Amino acid sequence: MATRKVTLSLDSGALEFAERAAKAHGISVSSWLSKAARREAVRTGYTPQQVPAAPAAEADEAERTAAEKDMRAQG
């Protein structure tokens, strides 16, 4: 999956939650935040625009589908 380097501002409590959750799952904070952002987008009803899929986009779509499945399983 393609990545972009960005600068974010998070309140200290949110960052602490993200750091602890990432550590508990054995992944980087960046990876955990990326997955959390996808899950929240799906949870709140975001649907991506239909555009021709590039190879990297297919991997992104698979991750989105998995996030949606996880969200539904959690209730």
Stockholm file with secondary structure:
# STOCKHOLM 1.0

chainA/1-75         MATRKVTLSLDSGALEFAERAAKAHGISVSSWLSKAARREAVRTGYTPQQVPAAPAAEADEAERTAAEKDMRAQG
#=GR chainA/1-75 SS CCCCCCCCCCCHHHHHHHHHHHHHHTSCHHHHHHHHHHHHHHHTTCCCCCCCCCHHHHHHHHHHHHHHHHHHHHC
#=GC SS_cons        CCCCCCCCCCCHHHHHHHHHHHHHHTSCHHHHHHHHHHHHHHHTTCCCCCCCCCHHHHHHHHHHHHHHHHHHHHC
//
